[in-house]
Amino acid sequence: MRAEPPGPRHEWLDDEAGPVVRPYAVTGGRVASAAGDFDLVAFVLATRDTDPHDHPHLHPEHRHLVALAVEPVSVAELAAHLDLAVGVVRVLLGDLLTGGLVTVHEPSSTAFLPDDNILKAVANGLRAL
């Protein structure tokens, strides 16, 4: 039997909702990753011999990230799968990266993008059609 919390029962909280955990509780109050910021389209891949069960200090969210990263997956997709804010996922990925449990492959530099003047000329040409 489940004990009722003290105080009035909220209508928005029911038995189907399960435990409500705030994002800052998942990250231990951290708002930035110690390993830096990860691009939304950066690909995450679990290292070959990674078994998250060998690391008892990991939270369930860490373990879930490692399980999802068995195949390359983007940071944005990980956030969607875990139903967590991207900032929270970035902090958790920083933990995993520092622990050597995942590798992160950032997209190539934006130095190869076309010049703004070229893009404006193309847009003007399309408008003229």
C-alpha positions in Angstrom: 0.0 0.0 0.0 1.3 3.5 -0.9 1.4 6.2 1.8 -0.3 9.5 0.9 1.9 12.6 1.0 0.9 15.1 3.7 -1.2 18.0 2.6 -4.0 18.3 0.0 -4.0 15.9 -3.0 -3.4 17.6 -6.3 -5.7 16.8 -9.2 -2.9 16.8 -11.7 -1.0 14.1 -9.9 -2.4 10.6 -10.2 -1.1 7.1 -9.8 -0.4 6.8 -13.5 2.0 9.7 -13.5 4.5 7.9 -11.3 7.2 9.7 -9.4 7.7 13.3 -10.4 11.4 14.2 -10.5 12.6 17.7 -11.3 15.4 18.0 -13.9 17.8 19.6 -11.4 17.4 16.5 -9.3 18.5 14.3 -12.2 21.6 16.4 -12.8 22.4 17.0 -9.2 21.7 20.7 -9.6 24.2 21.2 -12.4 23.1 23.2 -15.4 26.2 22.8 -17.6 28.2 19.8 -18.7 31.8 19.6 -17.4 32.8 18.2 -20.8 31.5 21.3 -22.7 28.4 21.9 -24.8 27.1 19.3 -27.3 25.5 20.3 -30.6 22.0 19.0 -31.1 23.0 17.0 -34.1 26.2 15.6 -32.6 26.2 11.8 -32.6 26.7 9.8 -29.5 28.0 6.2 -29.5 28.6 3.9 -26.5 32.2 2.6 -26.3 32.6 -1.0 -27.4 33.1 -2.7 -24.0 30.6 -0.5 -22.1 28.5 -2.2 -19.6 26.6 0.4 -17.5 26.0 -2.3 -14.8 29.7 -2.2 -14.1 29.3 1.4 -12.9 27.0 1.4 -9.8 27.3 5.2 -9.4 25.3 5.8 -12.6 21.7 6.9 -12.4 19.0 5.2 -14.4 19.0 8.0 -16.9 22.7 7.5 -17.5 22.1 3.8 -18.1 19.3 4.5 -20.5 21.5 6.9 -22.5 24.2 4.2 -22.8 21.7 1.6 -23.9 20.3 4.0 -26.5 23.8 4.9 -27.8 24.6 1.3 -28.8 24.1 2.6 -32.3 24.9 6.2 -33.3 22.1 8.6 -32.1 21.9 12.4 -32.0 21.7 14.4 -28.8 18.3 15.6 -29.9 17.0 12.1 -30.4 18.3 11.0 -26.9 16.5 13.9 -25.3 13.3 12.9 -27.1 13.6 9.2 -26.1 14.2 10.0 -22.5 11.6 12.8 -22.5 14.1 15.1 -20.8 15.2 18.7 -21.6 18.2 18.9 -23.9 20.2 20.7 -21.2 19.7 17.8 -18.8 20.8 15.3 -21.5 23.9 17.4 -22.2 24.9 17.3 -18.5 24.3 13.5 -18.3 26.3 13.0 -21.6 29.2 15.0 -20.1 29.3 12.6 -17.1 29.3 9.6 -19.5 32.0 11.2 -21.7 34.2 11.9 -18.8 33.8 8.3 -17.6 34.7 6.9 -21.0 31.4 5.3 -21.5 30.4 7.2 -24.7 32.1 9.1 -27.5 30.6 12.2 -29.0 31.1 13.0 -32.7 30.5 16.7 -33.3 29.3 17.8 -36.8 31.9 19.2 -39.1 32.8 22.9 -38.8 30.6 25.5 -40.3 33.6 26.9 -42.2 32.4 25.0 -45.3 29.0 26.7 -45.4 28.4 29.1 -48.4 29.0 32.8 -47.9 26.0 34.9 -46.9 26.4 36.9 -50.1 26.0 33.8 -52.2 22.9 32.8 -50.3 21.4 36.2 -50.8 22.1 36.1 -54.5 20.4 32.7 -54.8 17.4 34.0 -52.9 17.2 37.1 -55.1 17.5 35.0 -58.2 14.7 32.7 -57.0 12.4 35.7 -56.3 13.1 37.0 -59.7 11.7 33.8 -61.3 
